[in-house]
């Protein structure tokens, strides 16, 4: 027995395992634990203070530091693979740390991490590209377009050198995005480079995810240049590609719909567009795009004055696709509006009133109340209009009370603003605008609501102090934008007049 | 050994009179009611007669016999020396578990990585999926430990219990077992293969059906468990026949099957009680996916550790009760 053990020992020592494998597993474990701790914070973020988020970011950074110390290895064997996986995990930890810093508003810290990843992970082009892309996004949001472009170009270089790998969608977008950020000759050159890049991918791997994604971007390039004929041709190519793929990334019917729109709106070949939408209904009757084709046909017939045909298309949406809760309400609203314009008010009124009953959570249902008011304004029936406004306010308030977390809550508030303004209840209108601007803080729509609130406070309510404060809020929240500069000027003007 | 009717005990028995199965039941003692009932039933049936027990016991008698067996073994629960074989086995199992948990360490990789890969593929080498695969991988390792070591420890434990019951007074408890290691190894291997085969019967049912039909799934589980219990019931006395009656392996198999057949109900109870007590914990150990998503993956380790400790206690009880019952019935028949 002793001899067996003595013989066994050298074999064991000789076959001892890999330190790199061990480190890879430990990196996975540490990152998983950090993610779990982060998820616990994210359950109720309003209860978490800034120091806890910062601690989470630091713990991610610590993981990144620990496992970045492993030197890179170009070996393609077992050891090299484990090293690359470990370093990729370390980069993921850094990326998560940067995301947390960004959410805390600390862009400097995030930028430091992205720049460090670009410098230290040259052996992992995917990591470098992700870091450059993230850096570009940060620079772009801070309106440092040149620096953003520089970062995006580094991503483009890496994409050009990568081969036979599925390119993530946000990276595939980069050549086009670079072109869109520029103007004049630079833009033309960038579009040409993007065109060449996408064309090469389509040629080399037509029936792959990369190929379909690249073809889709070629359509975007043509659309950006307003070359509708070329866009249409490229869309036809895309549809052909998608039809033969086993799991196409996009519904071919969606592309057929886009072809029709290109012909109708881009090339102004109305009958061609109508024909394409009709072919969509014939070739893809069960697609969820089919109701949209019916809507497009209905809108076309409404435009050409073929009211009955238009109404027929709109009613087919709800009859043939009763489960479509997106297009169904829009079709009903379109039909009601058509009837109202055709002076068939009793039918239109019935259609408007049925909308909130059949589709209570739809934005179209909220709009129907406003459309009724607009009708009475048009026919100058003041009493009916007043009653309609009371009914609308009751309905919208009831919606807000019953569905406080519904996705259309902001749409309901916007309709309330319209209603208050129509009733010259500007104080309440301003309150709703402030609620909307807070909910959409940082977005262009939020900016519009805040500016409108400030303007209303100044011109309609005569509240100069409030107006000045609101303009100052615009310049703080949207600092760096043209709107912020104008708002600051307005605030200064008002303060000087006080 | 003969029955002394005046004392209601086995004469010259090392098993004290207080263990006699038909004493006057005192109302203020703390015996569970079932034991009281069983003891009186035994008395009425004439269990104390000197006749051989070739007639199978009825359910109440069987319950009573099992109860008495349990009582006799549990009296020795705190006898340290009886635990030694089981503690040695527990130590080896714990080392095996530790070895698997350390699979990513360089010294463990050459053996642990292939085992995990065999059970769960490449994904099992990544956190936290390792813990999903861990119970199955550990179960395979336990089969190996069982075949190599558990056979020896249960043989030694049988002799230790027999000594504690006054039926084995000469010689050591380990040497006789180690001397016949090939035989105990073969016994363990055959038993493990048979039980593994019983559980593998589930594969006869298409996997998709098992996944979608809950009743079928539980039926398959309990059915294969019943088959495994039956196999263990028939073969459970083999070690006793080998070491307490000096039979060869094949003869011991035959004797065990015959003996178990003659005492089917009590043996079924003796075997199934520990298995059924352990089953919920084993089932929980198999739900590692729950622990990974709801708790920490490391919770699987805690469950497996608890399962090992429970197995320690239940193995003690099983070996003890089987040995006691074997000796008791043998002497009744003598």
Interface residues (C-beta under 8 A of the other chain):
Chain A: X12 X15 X16 X17 X18 X19 X21 X22 X25 X26 X28 X29 X32 X36
Chain B: X104 X105 X106 X107 X108 X109 X110 X113 X125 X126 X127 X128 X130 X296
